[in-house]
Amino acid sequence: MNELELEEKLNREQIHVSTINKRTAAFAMDEIIISLLVAVIVWDQLKVLKTPEDMMKYSSSIFIYVMGIKVLYQAVFVSVYGATLGKMAMKIKVIDSEYLGLPSISESIIRAIMRVISEAVFYFGFLVAMFSPVKLTWQDRVAKTLVVDA
């Protein structure tokens, strides 16, 4: 289904696509939540680091774990609730673009992985949403999901 057909389907069902502003705010909230979670997990180790070089080495050594936490956070919340905590706060949710319901666990995992990849590629995957009638990011396109007002 192309974006114009999807837009027509959403209009028929009276479902409104979330704005970029709401999505950006939800993204920022989720990043803060994840950062706080990681800080709590590694707090004891951070206290013993003495130099900026030690901090850089440690940050590099836990990078893959942080990415794993991001994927897990996104996948679990989206598959169970249809939204992360940031999205809940902004009253938006992720839905399956075909059935307009809660995304499956596989769609949620794929979306979460693509979201992390999108971040790694200078947020380009998020920028493409600005030029999409239904605000589809890379992760939405690949996982066949979209973000709508709750």
VENHUBEL-V211951 format. One record per residue. RES is the residue in three letters. PSI is psi as a letter, one per 20 degrees, with the letter a starting at -180 (NA if undefined). OMEGA is omega in radians with two decimals (* if undefined). Layout:
res=(RES	RES)
psi=(PSI	PSI)
omega=(OMEGA	OMEGA)
This chain:
res=(MET	ASN	GLU	LEU	GLU	LEU	GLU	GLU	LYS	LEU	ASN	ARG	GLU	GLN	ILE	HIS	VAL	SER	THR	ILE	ASN	LYS	ARG	THR	ALA	ALA	PHE	ALA	MET	ASP	GLU	ILE	ILE	ILE	SER	LEU	LEU	VAL	ALA	VAL	ILE	VAL	TRP	ASP	GLN	LEU	LYS	VAL	LEU	LYS	THR	PRO	GLU	ASP	MET	MET	LYS	TYR	SER	SER	SER	ILE	PHE	ILE	TYR	VAL	MET	GLY	ILE	LYS	VAL	LEU	TYR	GLN	ALA	VAL	PHE	VAL	SER	VAL	TYR	GLY	ALA	THR	LEU	GLY	LYS	MET	ALA	MET	LYS	ILE	LYS	VAL	ILE	ASP	SER	GLU	TYR	LEU	GLY	LEU	PRO	SER	ILE	SER	GLU	SER	ILE	ILE	ARG	ALA	ILE	MET	ARG	VAL	ILE	SER	GLU	ALA	VAL	PHE	TYR	PHE	GLY	PHE	LEU	VAL	ALA	MET	PHE	SER	PRO	VAL	LYS	LEU	THR	TRP	GLN	ASP	ARG	VAL	ALA	LYS	THR	LEU	VAL	VAL	ASP	ALA)
psi=(p	r	h	g	g	g	g	g	g	g	g	h	i	l	p	p	p	q	q	h	g	g	h	g	g	g	g	g	g	h	h	g	g	g	g	g	g	g	g	g	g	j	g	h	h	h	h	i	p	h	r	h	g	g	g	g	g	g	g	h	h	j	g	h	h	g	h	g	g	g	g	g	g	g	g	g	g	g	h	g	i	j	q	r	g	g	g	g	h	j	l	r	r	p	q	p	i	g	i	k	a	p	q	r	h	g	h	g	g	g	g	g	g	h	g	g	g	g	g	h	l	k	j	h	h	h	h	h	h	h	j	p	h	j	l	p	r	g	h	g	g	g	i	l	r	r	p	r	p	NA)
omega=(3.13	-3.05	3.13	3.08	3.11	3.12	3.09	3.12	3.12	3.11	3.11	-3.11	-3.12	3.08	-3.08	3.09	3.12	3.12	3.07	-3.14	3.12	-3.14	3.12	3.11	3.11	3.11	-3.12	3.12	3.13	3.11	3.09	3.12	-3.14	3.12	3.10	3.11	3.12	3.13	3.11	-3.11	-3.03	-3.03	-3.11	3.13	-3.13	-3.11	-3.08	3.13	-3.01	-3.02	3.06	3.11	3.09	3.13	3.13	3.12	-3.12	3.11	3.11	-3.08	-3.13	-3.08	-3.08	3.11	3.11	3.10	3.08	3.10	3.12	-3.14	-3.13	3.12	-3.11	-3.06	-3.10	-3.11	-3.11	-3.12	-3.10	-3.03	-3.05	-3.09	2.98	3.12	3.10	3.10	3.10	-3.14	-3.13	3.12	3.03	-3.13	3.11	3.07	3.03	-3.05	3.14	-3.06	3.13	3.11	-3.14	3.12	3.07	3.11	3.14	3.08	-3.12	3.12	3.13	3.14	-3.13	3.12	3.14	3.10	3.12	3.10	3.13	3.09	-3.08	-3.13	3.06	3.10	-3.11	3.13	3.09	-3.11	-3.12	3.13	-3.13	-3.09	-3.12	3.13	-3.14	3.02	3.14	3.01	3.04	-3.07	3.10	-3.13	-3.08	-3.09	-3.09	3.10	2.99	-3.09	-3.06	3.04	-3.13	*)
